[in-house]
Amino acid sequence: MTARDDVLGGIRRALGRGALAEGAAGELDARVAAHRRNLIPARAAALDPPARVDLFVAMAEAVQTTVARLASAAAVPGEVARYLAAENLPAELAMAPDPTLEALPWNERPLVQIRRGAATAGDAVSLTPCLAAVAETGTLMLVSGDHTPTTLNFLPDTHIVVLRAGQVVASYEDGWDLLRRRPGDGPAALPRTVNFITGPSRTGDIEQKIELGAHGPRRLHVILVDDAGES
């Protein structure tokens, strides 16, 4: 018996319902396992990969995300240093301890100070990878894990995300499919948290005036790497 079973059992008792009949339970299990898709707009689904990437960039920039396109992952440290200087930010950041980020040539930028791990209240800038990007809405899909602490997505005032062109998918459903295909597939292997991020944090609650940085970073910078030909 799990906490989930306790909660659902309490709801059933409150509604005066018993356990589901075997046939009904089987139908529900089949529905959950099928992952049936909603209506998918053709705007992104009909595009080839390069055009899908272009659409993602256009949609992301429309919501105040800045995007830098690089020909190689080796150029990421240089772009991070350039962006920090351009925004008059300190040359230090909290980085996700992710193998793909660790493999970058940070030794070429010795002035950039890097601390690995979860974000703290004093961190001004974070650097993370992402699982996917949704072209339809210019949205990033990030998942929690040992190598990707969720605090990096929300605590620092500036969030930098490294994205490969091959990670750009058409729709949210494509992103969920990508998540389910990861090694160790199955309900137990799913991350505890999935964050969909579309532009910097914002609110229009006060006099309908948009304010950035309401519940998270006020700057979102995507470093988009063309991974054609890279392993």
N, C-alpha and C positions, 0 to 999 in steps of 0.2 A: 504494500500500500504506500503510495507516494502522496506528497502534499497536493499534487494536482488531483489525484483520486479523491482526497478528502474534500477539496473545494467543490468538485463536480458532484460528489455524492451529497453534499449539503444542499446544493442547488436542486438536485432531483427530489430530495426529501421535502424541501420547502414547496416545491411545485406539486407534490403528491404523485411523483412518477417513480416507477421502479426501474429495474434494469431493462435495456432495450431487448426486444426479441432478436433472436439470432439472425434472421433474415434482414431486419432493419439495420442491425449493427454492421453486417457485411456490406450493405449498400453504402453506408456512410464511410466505411473504411475504403471502399473502392473509389468513392468520390474524392476523398482526401488524397489517395495515392495517384489519381489520374492527373492532378495539377492542370485542370482545364483552364485554358486561356480566356481572358476577356477580349473584347474587340480591340484589335491592334491597328492604329492609324497607319495608312500607307505612306505617310510623309517620310518616315524613317525606314520602315520595313522594306520599301521598294528600292532603296538606295544601295549602291555598291559600297564596299568598305571605305574608300577614300572620300566619297560624298557623305557618308555617314559621319566620318570624323569632322568634315567641314560643318555639317549641321550641328554637331555637338558644340563646336567652338562658337558658332553664331548664337546658339541658344544660351550658352554659358555667359558669353560677353554681354548678352542682353539683360542679365541680372547681376551686373557689376562684378562678375568673376574676371580676373585677368588671366590670360593664357599666353604662354611662351612655347613655341614649337621648336623642337631640337631634332637634329638629324641622328644623334647618337646619345645613348645613356651616359657615355663618358663625359658629355658636356653638362650634365646635371649639376655637379658641384659649382662650376663656373656660373651657371644661371642662378643658383641659390645666392652666391656671393653678389652677383650683379643686382638681383632684386632687393636684397637687404640694404645695399648701398643706395639704390635708387629711392627707396622708401624711408631712408634715414633711420634704419632699424639697427640694433646692435648686431654684431657679427657673431651671434651665438644662438643656438636653437636646441630644442628638445626633439630628438628623433626617435621614431619607432625602431625598436631593435629587430628590424626585418632583414632577412638575408639579402633581398634584392637591393636594399639601400646600403647595407654594409659593404656590398661588393663594388660600390662606386669609388672612383679614385679621389677620396677626400684628402689624401696626402698632397694633392696638387693645390689645395686651398688651406694651408696651415693656419691662416688667420681666422677661419671659421671654427668657432668652438662648439663642439657637439657633446650633448649629454644624452645617453640612451635611456629609455624607459618612459614610464607614465609622466604626464604633465603635472606640474605643481603650480600653485598660485602665482609664483614669481616668473614663470616662463612667458616671454613675449611672443615667441615664434615656435611653431611646431612643424615637423616634416613627416609625412606619412605616405605609404603607398595606398592604393585602393584596389578593390576587387574588380570593379567595372565602372563604366560611365554610360549613361543613357542618352543617346542622341536626341530622342524625341523631346526631351525637356532640358537638356544641358545639366543633368543631375549626376553626381558622384555617388557610388555605392561602396560603402566601407563596412567592414565587419570587425568585430572584436576578437581578440585572441592573445596568446602569450606574446606574440611579436607585434601586435597592433592594439595597444591600450586605447580605449575609447576616449579617455580624458584628453588625448592629444587633439581630438576633433573639436573640442568645445572650450577648454580653459584658456589657451593662449589667444591673444588679440589678433594674431596673424596665423593663418593655416596655409601651408604649402603642401601640395599633393603631387606626387609623381604618377603619371598615367602613361601607359603605352598605347599606341594607336590600335593595336590588336585587342585591347580591352574594351573598346567602344562598341556597344551593342545598340540595337535599334530601340528596344522597349524594356520596360521593367520586367516583363515576363522572361525576356532573354537573360536578364541579370540573375533572376531567381534560378533559371536553368543552369547558368554557369556556377552558381553557388552549390547546387545539388550535385554537380559533376565533380566537385573537388575530391581529392583523395579522402577516403574514410567516409564516403557517402552514407547517409542514413540520418534519422532524426537525432540520434545521440551525437552526431558529428557536426550538427549545425551550430553556428556561433551563438553566443548568448545574446549578442546585440547586432543588429543590422541598421546602419544609419544611411539615409538618403539625404544628400546635401545639395541644395540648389542655390548657389550664390552665398554671399555672406549672410550672417544672421541679421534679421531685420524685424521691425514692427511698425505698424501704422496706427497703434492704439491711441496715441496722443494727438488729437486734432487732425487725424488722418494724414499726418506728416510722416514720411518714411524715415526711420532712424536705423542706421546700421550698428551692429554689435549688440543687439538687444539681449540675446540669450546665448551668444557664442562669438566667434571671431567676426571682426568688422572688415577683415580683408581675407579673400580667398584667392590664392594664386595657383594655377594648374601648370605644371611643367609637362607638356605633351611630347613624348618621344616617339619618333617614327621608327618602329621596330622592324620594318621590312629588311629582311636579310640578316637580322640578329637572332641568335639562339635564345 
